[in-house]
C-alpha cells in the first residue's frame, strides 16, 4: 500500500510513496507521533535528480528488513530539499559543522522536538571503506536513544546552542567600493588557470554568478583581465562535456578523472541552464562572439523543448539516469555515443567527422566503450555548418532513446531566473517566441504562486500550488525576472508585480542593520532561522534580493528600496575580497551599485531601434523603461517626452538625466552598447 507520500506535490516524495518505509512528510503530526512513541525522528533529505539518493533508496528504503526496523524504532520523515530549502539549510549547516562534510542524501537523527544529534549522508547496505552500513547506523542510534538518553539530549542541546550563536551581522561593514571589487578580481585571478579555462579543483561547477561579475566589472572598468577570464571560463564550459553538444543545455558539473577527461554528472537543472543562458547572452553582448550566441540560443531552446510544462512554467530538472539499450537504469545512457552508434545514424563519412569533432573514440572516454561528447576541435565555415547538420541528426536519433525522468515541480525562484534569461535572449536575437515563453511562465507565477497578498508559494505541480512558503531567493529571483520582462516588453505591470514582492522582502525578510533572512518572520520556526549570504548553485537569496531592490529603486526612485539594497550590500564588502567565488552575484550587484545603476528611459515604440539599443547596453545593472509616456506605468518615463516627435532616449542616474538623444549611436556610446548595432 502507498504510504503518506502518495498525495505529495513533490515528485521526489512521490518516488518514495511505494517504499515499505512508513514515511511521513514534514508536518507537526510526525513529531507528535515520535513524542507519543518516545522514538527518534529519522530525517532523510534529497531531491529527484540526485543519483546517490536513488542508490540509498534502492539499497535500503526498498529493503523489507531495513524498513521494518525503521518503522519499529523511528518516525521517518522525507523532505525534498528543493521544496523546503529552509529545512535543508538548517540541518545541512548542522551536518557540516559536526562532520566537516555535506551532501545529499542527507541523513539526520533528531529528537521529537527537532534537535539533531547524529548525522550522515549516504550509508551503504554493508560496511564499506570505513563507513558503517545503514543498518549498523540505525542499530547504533537506537542503542544510544534507549541506553544513553542523557548523553543524546546533551549532544542535541549543544548542537542547537552552537547553531543559535551563528547569526550574521554585517550592519557595520559598510558599502563595497573599488578596493573590495579589485581585491575580489585579484582573488579570482589567483584561482584561475588560463591554460584550461577553469578555476582550480577537480570537481567543476559552472561559475555563472562569477562570470556575470566579471562581465560587469569589465563594462565598468575596461579591465581586460576580467573580460578575458569571463571569456575563458565560458569557452571552457561550452567546449567541454559540461555542455550537451547534441541537444544544448548544461549538465550539473564535470569531474576530472585521474586519466584526464572531464566527465559530467549528467543531471540537468533548470537553474544552471537559466543562469548560463543569460551569461552567454551577456557575453555575446560584450564580445560579439558567435559561439556565445549559439550556446545561449541552444540553451534557451533546450529549456523550452525539454523543461517547459503544460501550464507554461519550467520543470526543475532532468535525471542523470535513464534506461540503456540493455534495459539497465544507468547514469548518462541518454547522452553517450559509441563509434558504431554514430555510423548507424550518420553513415561512415559523417560518423568519422563527428568522432573527430566530438572526441568519440573506439575505447571510449566514459564507460563500456562509450564516449561523452566534447568539442575536440572548433571550426568555422564548412566545418561549423557540417557540425550543425550532424548535431541535428544525432538529436533526432537520441529522441528515440528512453528519456531521463523529469522532475515536473515548478520552483518559483528558478522560474524567475528562466524568465530573465529567456526575455533577454529573445530580445537580443530577435526571437519573440522566447519572450512569449518568458511571459507565459511569469503569468503562471502570478496565477498560481502569488496569492492576493503577494505571498509566494515556493512550488507548484500540474498547476496546483504546493503549499510551501516561498523563501528569500524566490522573492528576489522572481522580482529579477519580472523586472527583466518589464524592460523587454514595455509592460509596466511586471514592474508593479516586482514591487509587490519586494515590499514583502522589506516587511518580512529584513532585520536590523539591513541583514536579510532566508525565511519570513512569520514562517514556520525551525531550530534556527536560516541566513546564508553566499551563493551555492544559484544566487544567494540575500544578494538576489539586494539586486532586485536596487533595480526597483532605479526604476521608481524609492529611497526605501535603495536603502534596503545598500544595507544588504555590507555582506559583499565583508566577504567579497575573501571568498569571491562564493559571492559572485553580490559582487555583480555591487558593480551595478557603483555604476549607479544607470536608468534608461526610451520614449518611443517598444521594439524600436532605440529600445533595442538600450537593452544591449553593457552598463552594469542598467534598468530600461520603454513605451509611450502618456499614462505610463513606468516612473522613469513620466515627464520625458519625445523630442520633435521622434523616439527619444534619456540616460539618468538617480533620476538626474543627461541631455536627451534621438540618435541610437549616441545612446549606445552612453551605455556601453555596440554603436554599430551588430550587438
C-alpha positions as CSV (number, residue, x, y, z in Angstrom):
1,X,0.0,0.0,0.0
2,X,1.3,3.5,-0.7
3,X,2.4,5.4,2.3
4,X,1.7,9.0,3.3
5,X,3.8,10.5,0.5
6,X,1.3,9.3,-2.2
7,X,-0.5,12.7,-2.2
8,X,2.6,14.9,-2.2
9,X,3.2,17.6,-4.9
10,X,6.9,16.8,-4.9
11,X,8.0,14.2,-7.5
12,X,10.8,13.2,-5.1
13,X,8.5,12.4,-2.3
14,X,6.1,10.5,-4.7
15,X,9.1,8.4,-5.8
16,X,9.1,7.0,-2.2
17,X,5.4,6.5,-1.9
18,X,5.6,2.8,-2.5
19,X,8.6,2.1,-0.1
20,X,7.9,-0.3,2.7
21,X,9.2,2.5,5.0
22,X,6.3,4.2,6.7
23,X,7.3,7.7,5.6
24,X,5.8,10.9,6.9
25,X,6.1,14.3,5.2
26,X,7.5,17.1,7.3
27,X,4.5,18.0,9.4
28,X,3.6,18.5,13.1
29,X,1.9,15.2,13.3
30,X,5.1,13.3,12.6
31,X,6.9,14.9,15.5
32,X,3.9,14.4,17.8
33,X,3.9,10.7,16.8
34,X,7.6,10.4,17.7
35,X,6.9,12.1,21.0
36,X,4.0,9.7,21.7
37,X,6.1,6.6,20.9
38,X,9.3,8.1,22.5
39,X,11.4,7.3,19.5
40,X,13.8,9.5,17.5
41,X,13.0,11.1,14.2
42,X,14.9,10.0,11.1
43,X,15.0,12.8,8.6
44,X,16.0,12.0,5.0
45,X,16.6,14.9,2.7
46,X,17.2,14.7,-1.1
47,X,15.9,15.6,-4.5
48,X,14.5,13.8,-7.5
49,X,17.6,14.0,-9.8
50,X,20.1,13.1,-7.0
51,X,21.9,9.9,-8.1
52,X,23.0,8.8,-4.7
53,X,19.5,9.5,-3.3
54,X,18.2,6.9,-5.7
55,X,21.0,4.5,-4.7
56,X,20.2,4.7,-1.0
57,X,16.5,4.2,-1.7
58,X,17.1,1.1,-3.8
59,X,19.6,-0.4,-1.4
60,X,17.9,0.4,1.9
61,X,14.5,2.1,1.8
62,X,13.1,-0.6,-0.6
63,X,14.5,-3.4,1.6
64,X,11.8,-5.0,3.7
65,X,14.0,-5.9,6.6
66,X,15.5,-2.4,6.9
67,X,12.1,-0.8,6.5
68,X,10.7,-3.0,9.3
69,X,13.4,-1.9,11.7
70,X,12.9,1.8,10.8
71,X,9.2,1.5,11.2
72,X,9.5,-0.1,14.7
73,X,12.2,2.2,16.1
74,X,11.9,5.5,14.3
75,X,9.4,8.0,12.8
76,X,10.9,8.5,9.3
77,X,10.4,11.9,7.6
78,X,11.2,12.5,4.0
79,X,11.9,16.1,2.7
80,X,12.5,17.4,-0.8
81,X,15.3,19.9,-0.4
82,X,14.1,21.9,-3.4
83,X,10.6,22.2,-1.9
84,X,11.9,23.0,1.6
85,X,15.3,24.7,1.2
86,X,14.8,26.2,4.7
87,X,14.8,22.7,6.4
88,X,17.7,21.6,4.2
89,X,19.8,24.7,5.0
90,X,19.4,24.4,8.8
91,X,20.2,20.7,9.1
92,X,22.9,20.9,6.4
93,X,24.6,23.6,8.4
94,X,24.5,21.3,11.5
95,X,25.8,18.4,9.4
96,X,28.7,20.4,8.1
97,X,29.6,21.8,11.5
98,X,29.5,18.3,13.0
99,X,31.3,16.3,10.3
100,X,33.1,18.9,8.1
101,X,31.2,17.4,5.1
102,X,27.9,17.8,3.4
103,X,25.9,16.4,0.5
104,X,22.8,14.5,-0.4
105,X,21.1,12.3,0.5
106,X,21.3,13.9,3.9
107,X,20.5,11.6,6.9
108,X,19.7,13.2,10.2
109,X,18.6,11.7,13.5
110,X,16.8,14.1,15.9
111,X,14.7,14.3,19.0
112,X,10.9,14.7,18.7
113,X,11.4,18.5,19.1
114,X,13.6,18.7,16.1
115,X,17.1,18.9,17.7
116,X,19.6,16.8,15.8
117,X,22.2,14.5,17.4
118,X,23.6,12.3,14.7
119,X,24.3,13.0,11.0
120,X,25.5,11.4,7.8
121,X,24.9,11.4,4.0
122,X,24.8,8.2,2.0
123,X,25.3,5.0,4.1
124,X,25.9,1.7,2.1
125,X,24.0,-1.5,2.7
126,X,27.1,-3.1,4.2
127,X,30.3,-1.7,5.8
128,X,32.5,-0.1,3.1
129,X,35.6,2.0,3.0
130,X,35.5,2.7,6.7
131,X,31.8,3.7,6.6
132,X,29.3,1.7,8.7
133,X,26.3,0.1,6.9
134,X,22.9,1.9,7.1
135,X,21.6,-0.9,9.4
136,X,24.6,-0.5,11.7
137,X,23.8,3.2,12.0
138,X,20.2,2.5,12.7
139,X,21.1,0.0,15.4
140,X,23.7,2.3,16.9
141,X,21.3,5.3,17.1
142,X,18.6,3.1,18.7
143,X,21.0,1.8,21.3
144,X,22.1,5.3,22.2
145,X,18.5,6.5,22.4
146,X,17.4,3.7,24.7
147,X,20.6,3.2,26.7
148,X,22.1,6.7,26.9
149,X,19.3,9.2,26.7
150,X,21.0,11.9,28.8
151,X,24.0,11.8,26.5
152,X,21.8,12.1,23.4
153,X,19.9,15.1,25.0
154,X,23.2,16.8,25.9
155,X,24.6,16.4,22.3
156,X,21.4,17.7,20.8
157,X,21.3,20.7,23.1
158,X,24.9,21.6,22.4
159,X,24.3,21.5,18.6
160,X,21.3,23.7,18.8
161,X,23.2,26.1,21.1
162,X,26.1,26.3,18.7
163,X,23.8,27.0,15.8
164,X,21.9,29.7,17.6
165,X,25.2,31.6,18.1
166,X,25.9,31.9,14.4
167,X,23.6,34.8,13.5
168,X,25.2,37.1,11.0
169,X,25.6,40.9,11.4
170,X,27.1,43.0,8.6
171,X,25.5,46.2,9.7
172,X,28.9,47.9,10.4
173,X,30.7,46.6,7.4
174,X,29.7,49.5,5.2
175,X,29.3,49.6,1.4
176,X,31.6,47.8,-1.0
177,X,33.8,50.1,-3.1
178,X,36.6,50.0,-5.7
179,X,39.1,48.4,-3.3
180,X,36.9,45.4,-2.4
181,X,36.0,44.7,-6.0
182,X,39.6,44.9,-7.2
183,X,40.6,42.5,-4.4
184,X,37.8,40.1,-5.4
185,X,39.1,40.2,-9.0
186,X,42.7,39.5,-7.8
187,X,41.5,36.6,-5.7
188,X,39.7,35.1,-8.7
189,X,42.8,35.6,-10.9
190,X,44.9,33.6,-8.4
191,X,42.5,30.6,-8.6
192,X,42.0,30.8,-12.4
193,X,44.1,28.7,-14.8
194,X,44.2,30.4,-18.2
195,X,45.5,27.2,-19.9
196,X,42.5,25.1,-19.0
197,X,40.0,27.9,-18.7
198,X,38.8,26.6,-15.3
199,X,39.1,27.5,-11.7
200,X,41.2,25.2,-9.6
201,X,39.7,21.9,-8.4
202,X,38.8,18.5,-9.8
203,X,35.1,19.0,-9.5
204,X,34.0,21.9,-11.7
205,X,30.6,23.5,-11.3
206,X,29.5,26.3,-13.6
207,X,30.6,29.7,-12.0
208,X,27.6,31.6,-13.5
209,X,27.4,34.3,-11.0
210,X,31.2,34.9,-11.0
211,X,31.1,35.3,-14.8
212,X,28.3,37.9,-14.5
213,X,30.5,39.9,-12.1
214,X,33.5,39.7,-14.4
215,X,31.4,40.9,-17.4
216,X,30.0,43.8,-15.3
217,X,33.5,44.7,-14.0
218,X,34.9,44.9,-17.5
219,X,32.0,47.0,-18.6
220,X,32.6,49.5,-15.8
221,X,36.4,49.5,-15.6
222,X,37.5,48.1,-19.0
223,X,39.7,45.6,-17.2
224,X,40.9,43.2,-19.9
225,X,41.8,40.6,-17.3
226,X,38.2,40.4,-16.2
227,X,36.9,40.1,-19.7
228,X,39.5,37.5,-20.7
229,X,38.7,35.4,-17.6
230,X,35.0,35.5,-18.4
231,X,35.6,34.6,-22.0
232,X,38.0,31.8,-21.0
233,X,35.6,30.3,-18.5
234,X,32.7,30.4,-20.9
235,X,34.8,28.9,-23.7
236,X,36.0,26.0,-21.4
237,X,32.4,25.2,-20.4
238,X,31.0,25.3,-23.9
239,X,33.7,23.1,-25.4
240,X,33.7,20.5,-22.6
241,X,31.3,17.7,-21.8
242,X,29.5,20.1,-19.3
243,X,27.6,21.3,-22.3
244,X,25.3,18.9,-24.1
245,X,26.9,19.1,-27.6
246,X,23.9,17.5,-29.3
247,X,20.8,18.9,-27.6
248,X,22.1,22.1,-25.9
249,X,21.9,22.9,-22.2
250,X,24.3,22.2,-19.4
251,X,24.8,19.3,-17.0
252,X,25.2,19.9,-13.3
253,X,29.1,19.6,-13.1
254,X,32.1,17.9,-14.5
255,X,34.7,15.8,-12.7
256,X,38.2,15.4,-13.9
257,X,39.2,11.8,-13.7
258,X,42.8,10.8,-12.9
259,X,43.5,9.9,-16.5
260,X,42.4,13.3,-17.7
261,X,39.0,13.6,-19.4
262,X,36.2,15.7,-17.8
263,X,33.2,13.5,-17.1
264,X,29.8,15.2,-16.4
265,X,27.3,14.4,-13.7
266,X,24.5,14.1,-16.2
267,X,21.6,15.6,-14.4
268,X,20.3,18.9,-16.0
269,X,18.9,21.6,-13.7
270,X,16.7,24.5,-14.7
271,X,18.7,26.9,-12.5
272,X,22.0,26.1,-14.2
273,X,20.6,26.5,-17.6
274,X,18.7,29.7,-16.9
275,X,21.8,31.3,-15.4
276,X,24.1,30.1,-18.1
277,X,21.7,31.1,-20.9
278,X,21.8,34.7,-19.6
279,X,25.5,34.6,-19.0
280,X,26.3,33.6,-22.6
281,X,23.8,36.2,-23.9
282,X,25.6,38.8,-21.9
283,X,29.0,37.5,-23.2
284,X,27.7,38.0,-26.7
285,X,26.6,41.5,-25.8
286,X,30.1,42.1,-24.6
287,X,32.3,40.5,-27.3
288,X,30.0,39.7,-30.2
289,X,31.2,36.0,-30.0
290,X,29.2,33.9,-32.4
291,X,29.9,30.9,-30.2
292,X,28.3,32.7,-27.2
293,X,25.3,33.4,-29.3
294,X,25.0,29.8,-30.4
295,X,25.3,28.5,-26.8
296,X,22.8,31.0,-25.4
297,X,20.2,30.1,-28.1
298,X,20.7,26.3,-27.8
299,X,20.4,26.5,-24.1
300,X,17.2,28.6,-24.4
301,X,15.8,26.1,-26.9
302,X,16.7,23.2,-24.6
303,X,14.8,24.8,-21.7
304,X,11.7,25.3,-23.9
305,X,11.9,21.9,-25.6
306,X,12.6,19.7,-22.6
307,X,11.7,21.6,-19.4
308,X,8.6,23.6,-20.3
309,X,5.4,22.3,-18.6
310,X,1.9,22.1,-19.9
311,X,0.9,25.1,-17.7
312,X,3.7,27.3,-19.2
313,X,6.2,27.1,-16.4
314,X,9.5,25.3,-16.3
315,X,10.2,21.9,-14.6
316,X,13.1,21.7,-12.1
317,X,15.4,19.0,-13.6
318,X,16.1,16.0,-15.7
319,X,17.6,12.9,-14.1
320,X,21.1,11.8,-14.7
321,X,20.0,8.2,-15.2
322,X,17.9,6.5,-17.9
323,X,17.5,3.1,-19.5
324,X,20.3,1.9,-21.7
325,X,20.0,-0.5,-24.6
326,X,20.2,-3.5,-22.3
327,X,17.3,-2.4,-20.1
328,X,19.5,-1.2,-17.2
329,X,18.9,2.1,-15.5
330,X,22.3,3.8,-15.6
331,X,23.9,7.3,-15.4
332,X,24.5,9.1,-18.7
333,X,22.9,6.5,-21.0
334,X,20.8,9.1,-22.9
335,X,23.9,11.2,-23.7
336,X,26.8,8.9,-24.6
337,X,27.8,7.5,-28.0
338,X,29.9,4.7,-29.5
339,X,31.5,4.9,-32.9
340,X,29.1,2.2,-34.1
341,X,26.1,4.3,-33.0
342,X,27.5,7.2,-34.9
343,X,27.8,5.1,-38.0
344,X,24.3,3.8,-37.7
345,X,22.9,7.3,-37.6
346,X,25.3,9.3,-39.8
347,X,26.9,6.8,-42.2
348,X,30.7,6.2,-42.4
349,X,31.9,9.6,-43.6
350,X,29.9,11.9,-41.3
351,X,30.5,9.4,-38.5
352,X,34.2,9.8,-38.9
353,X,33.9,13.6,-39.0
354,X,31.7,13.5,-35.8
355,X,34.0,11.2,-34.0
356,X,36.9,13.6,-34.6
357,X,34.9,16.7,-33.9
358,X,33.3,15.4,-30.7
359,X,36.1,13.1,-29.4
360,X,34.3,9.8,-29.7
361,X,37.0,7.0,-29.6
362,X,37.0,3.3,-30.1
363,X,38.0,2.6,-26.5
364,X,35.6,5.3,-25.2
365,X,36.1,8.2,-22.9
366,X,33.3,7.2,-20.4
367,X,32.3,3.7,-19.6
368,X,31.9,0.4,-21.5
369,X,33.3,1.8,-24.7
370,X,31.0,4.8,-24.9
371,X,32.2,8.4,-25.1
372,X,30.6,11.6,-23.7
373,X,30.8,14.3,-26.4
374,X,33.0,17.4,-26.2
375,X,34.4,19.7,-28.8
376,X,37.8,18.2,-29.7
377,X,38.1,21.0,-32.3
378,X,36.1,24.0,-33.2
379,X,35.6,25.1,-36.7
380,X,34.1,27.9,-38.8
381,X,32.6,27.9,-42.2
382,X,32.1,24.5,-43.7
383,X,33.1,22.6,-40.6
384,X,30.6,24.6,-38.4
385,X,27.8,24.0,-41.0
386,X,28.6,20.3,-41.1
387,X,28.7,20.1,-37.3
388,X,25.3,21.7,-37.1
389,X,23.9,19.2,-39.6
390,X,25.4,16.3,-37.6
391,X,24.0,17.7,-34.3
392,X,20.5,17.8,-35.8
393,X,20.7,14.2,-37.0
394,X,22.1,13.0,-33.7
395,X,19.4,14.9,-31.7
396,X,16.7,13.3,-33.8
397,X,18.1,9.8,-33.2
398,X,18.6,10.5,-29.5
399,X,14.9,11.5,-29.2
400,X,14.1,7.8,-29.8
401,X,16.1,6.6,-26.8
402,X,14.4,6.1,-23.4
403,X,14.4,9.6,-21.8
404,X,15.7,10.6,-18.4
405,X,13.0,11.2,-15.8
406,X,11.8,14.8,-15.3
407,X,11.0,16.5,-12.1
408,X,7.9,18.4,-13.1
409,X,7.9,20.5,-9.9
410,X,7.9,24.3,-10.8
411,X,10.1,26.2,-8.4
412,X,9.3,29.9,-8.2
413,X,12.9,31.2,-7.9
414,X,14.3,29.1,-10.7
415,X,11.4,30.1,-13.0
416,X,12.3,33.7,-12.2
417,X,15.8,33.1,-13.4
418,X,14.4,31.4,-16.6
419,X,12.1,34.4,-17.2
420,X,15.0,36.8,-17.1
421,X,17.2,34.6,-19.4
422,X,14.5,33.9,-22.0
423,X,13.3,37.5,-22.1
424,X,16.7,39.0,-22.7
425,X,17.9,36.2,-25.1
426,X,14.7,36.7,-27.1
427,X,15.2,40.4,-27.2
428,X,18.9,40.3,-28.2
429,X,18.5,37.7,-31.0
430,X,15.1,38.7,-32.4
431,X,13.3,35.6,-31.0
432,X,9.9,36.8,-29.9
433,X,8.9,33.2,-29.2
434,X,11.4,33.1,-26.3
435,X,9.9,36.4,-24.9
436,X,6.4,34.7,-25.2
437,X,7.6,31.7,-23.2
438,X,9.0,34.0,-20.5
439,X,5.7,35.9,-20.3
440,X,3.8,32.6,-20.0
441,X,6.0,31.5,-17.2
442,X,5.5,34.8,-15.4
443,X,1.7,34.5,-15.9
444,X,1.9,31.1,-14.2
445,X,3.8,32.5,-11.2
446,X,1.2,35.3,-10.8
447,X,-1.8,33.0,-11.3
448,X,-0.7,30.0,-9.2
449,X,2.2,31.1,-6.9
450,X,1.2,34.6,-5.8
451,X,-1.8,35.0,-3.5
452,X,-3.9,38.1,-3.0
453,X,-1.3,39.4,-0.6
454,X,1.6,38.8,-3.0
455,X,3.0,36.0,-0.8
456,X,4.7,33.4,-2.9
457,X,4.3,29.7,-2.8
458,X,7.7,28.0,-3.3
459,X,6.5,25.3,-5.7
460,X,3.6,24.1,-7.9
461,X,2.9,20.9,-9.9
462,X,0.3,20.4,-12.6
463,X,-1.0,23.9,-11.9
464,X,-1.5,23.3,-8.2
465,X,0.5,25.2,-5.6
466,X,2.5,23.1,-3.2
467,X,1.6,24.9,-0.1
468,X,5.1,25.7,1.0
469,X,6.0,29.3,1.7
470,X,8.4,31.0,-0.6
471,X,11.9,31.8,0.8
472,X,14.0,34.9,0.1
473,X,15.5,33.6,-3.1
474,X,12.0,33.1,-4.5
475,X,11.1,36.7,-3.9
476,X,14.5,38.0,-5.2
477,X,14.7,35.9,-8.3
478,X,11.1,36.2,-9.3
479,X,11.3,40.0,-8.9
480,X,14.5,39.9,-11.0
481,X,12.6,38.0,-13.7
482,X,9.7,40.4,-13.7
483,X,12.0,43.4,-13.9
484,X,13.8,41.9,-17.0
485,X,10.4,41.1,-18.6
486,X,9.2,44.7,-18.0
487,X,12.3,46.0,-19.7
488,X,11.9,43.8,-22.7
489,X,8.1,44.0,-23.2
490,X,7.5,47.6,-22.1
491,X,4.6,46.2,-19.9
492,X,4.6,48.1,-16.6
493,X,2.5,45.5,-14.9
494,X,5.6,43.4,-14.4
495,X,7.3,46.3,-12.6
496,X,4.2,46.6,-10.4
497,X,4.3,42.8,-9.6
498,X,8.0,43.1,-8.7
499,X,7.2,45.9,-6.3
500,X,4.6,43.8,-4.5
501,X,7.2,41.1,-3.9
502,X,9.9,43.4,-2.8
503,X,7.6,45.1,-0.3
504,X,7.2,41.7,1.2
505,X,11.0,41.4,1.4
506,X,11.1,44.8,3.3
507,X,8.3,43.8,5.6
508,X,9.1,40.1,6.4
509,X,12.7,39.2,5.5
510,X,14.7,42.2,6.6
511,X,16.3,42.5,10.0
512,X,18.1,45.3,11.8
513,X,21.0,46.9,10.0
514,X,20.0,45.6,6.6
515,X,20.7,41.9,7.3
516,X,18.4,39.5,5.5
517,X,16.9,36.2,6.4
518,X,16.1,33.2,4.1
519,X,12.7,32.8,5.7
520,X,9.9,35.3,6.6
521,X,9.4,36.4,10.2
522,X,6.1,34.7,10.2
523,X,7.2,31.4,8.6
524,X,7.5,28.0,10.4
525,X,10.0,28.2,13.2
526,X,12.8,25.7,12.9
527,X,15.7,25.2,15.4
528,X,17.2,28.3,13.8
529,X,16.2,30.9,11.3
530,X,18.3,30.2,8.2
531,X,20.5,33.0,6.9
532,X,23.2,32.4,4.2
533,X,24.6,35.3,2.1
534,X,26.8,33.1,-0.1
535,X,26.0,31.6,-3.5
536,X,25.5,27.9,-4.0
537,X,24.3,26.7,-7.3
538,X,22.1,29.8,-7.5
539,X,22.5,33.4,-6.3
540,X,22.1,33.7,-2.5
541,X,18.6,34.9,-1.6
542,X,20.4,37.7,0.3
543,X,22.1,39.2,-2.8
544,X,19.3,38.2,-5.2
545,X,17.0,40.4,-3.2
546,X,19.6,43.1,-3.0
547,X,20.0,43.2,-6.8
548,X,16.2,43.4,-7.3
549,X,15.8,46.0,-4.7
550,X,18.5,48.2,-6.3
551,X,16.9,47.8,-9.8
552,X,13.4,48.6,-8.5
553,X,14.8,51.7,-6.7
554,X,16.4,52.8,-10.0
555,X,13.0,52.3,-11.8
556,X,10.9,54.1,-9.2
557,X,13.2,56.4,-7.2
558,X,12.1,54.7,-4.0
559,X,14.5,55.6,-1.2
560,X,13.2,52.8,1.0
561,X,14.2,50.1,-1.6
562,X,17.5,51.8,-2.3
563,X,18.4,51.9,1.4
564,X,17.4,48.3,1.8
565,X,19.7,47.3,-1.1
566,X,22.6,49.3,0.4
567,X,22.0,47.8,3.8
568,X,22.2,44.3,2.3
569,X,25.5,45.0,0.4
570,X,27.6,45.1,3.6
571,X,28.0,41.4,3.2
572,X,29.8,41.9,-0.1
573,X,32.2,44.3,1.4
574,X,33.0,41.8,4.2
575,X,33.1,38.6,2.0
576,X,33.9,39.7,-1.5
577,X,37.7,40.1,-1.0
578,X,37.9,36.8,1.0
579,X,35.7,34.4,-0.9
580,X,34.8,35.9,-4.3
581,X,33.9,32.6,-5.9
582,X,31.1,32.2,-3.3
583,X,29.6,35.7,-3.5
584,X,29.6,36.3,-7.3
585,X,26.1,37.6,-7.5
586,X,26.7,40.0,-4.7
587,X,29.8,41.3,-6.5
588,X,27.7,41.7,-9.6
589,X,25.2,43.8,-7.7
590,X,28.0,45.8,-6.2
591,X,29.1,46.7,-9.7
592,X,25.6,47.9,-10.5
593,X,25.6,50.0,-7.3
594,X,29.0,51.6,-8.1
595,X,27.7,52.4,-11.7
596,X,24.5,54.0,-10.4
597,X,22.9,51.9,-11.8
598,X,22.1,53.8,-15.0
599,X,18.4,54.4,-15.8
600,X,17.5,54.4,-19.5
601,X,14.1,55.8,-20.4
602,X,13.0,55.4,-24.1
603,X,10.1,57.5,-25.0
604,X,9.0,55.7,-28.2
605,X,7.9,52.3,-29.6
606,X,8.7,49.1,-27.8
607,X,11.0,47.1,-30.0
608,X,12.1,50.1,-31.9
609,X,15.8,50.9,-32.6
610,X,16.3,53.0,-29.5
611,X,14.7,50.4,-27.3
612,X,16.8,47.6,-28.8
613,X,19.9,49.7,-28.3
614,X,19.0,50.3,-24.7
615,X,18.6,46.6,-24.0
616,X,22.0,45.9,-25.4
617,X,23.8,48.3,-23.1
618,X,26.6,46.8,-21.1
619,X,26.4,49.3,-18.2
620,X,26.2,47.1,-15.1
621,X,22.7,46.5,-13.9
622,X,21.2,49.3,-16.1
623,X,17.4,49.4,-16.0
624,X,15.3,50.1,-19.1
625,X,11.8,51.5,-19.5
626,X,10.3,51.9,-22.9
627,X,6.9,53.0,-24.3
628,X,4.5,55.8,-24.7
629,X,4.8,58.4,-21.9
630,X,1.1,59.2,-21.6
631,X,-0.5,57.2,-18.8
632,X,2.7,55.1,-18.4
633,X,3.2,52.7,-15.6
634,X,7.0,53.4,-15.6
635,X,8.0,56.3,-13.4
636,X,11.1,56.7,-15.5
637,X,9.0,57.7,-18.5
638,X,7.0,60.4,-16.6
639,X,7.6,63.9,-18.0
640,X,10.2,62.6,-20.5
641,X,8.5,63.2,-23.9
642,X,9.7,62.5,-27.4
643,X,11.7,65.4,-28.8
644,X,10.4,66.8,-32.1
645,X,8.0,63.9,-32.4
646,X,10.9,61.4,-32.7
647,X,11.6,58.5,-30.3
648,X,13.9,59.8,-27.6
649,X,16.2,58.3,-25.0
650,X,17.2,59.6,-21.6
651,X,20.1,58.2,-19.7
652,X,19.9,59.1,-16.0
653,X,21.4,58.3,-12.6
654,X,19.1,58.8,-9.6
655,X,16.6,60.4,-11.9
656,X,19.1,63.1,-13.0
657,X,19.5,62.8,-16.7
658,X,21.9,63.7,-19.5
659,X,20.7,65.6,-22.5
660,X,18.1,63.5,-24.4
661,X,19.0,61.9,-27.7
662,X,17.2,60.6,-30.7
663,X,20.4,59.0,-32.1
664,X,20.8,55.3,-31.4
665,X,24.6,55.6,-31.8
666,X,24.8,58.3,-29.3
667,X,22.7,56.3,-26.9
668,X,24.9,53.3,-27.5
669,X,28.0,55.2,-26.6
670,X,26.5,56.5,-23.3
671,X,25.5,53.0,-22.1
672,X,28.4,50.9,-23.4
673,X,26.4,49.2,-26.2
674,X,28.0,48.3,-29.6
675,X,27.4,51.5,-31.7
676,X,27.3,49.5,-34.9
677,X,24.1,47.9,-33.8
678,X,25.5,44.4,-34.6
679,X,25.3,43.6,-30.9
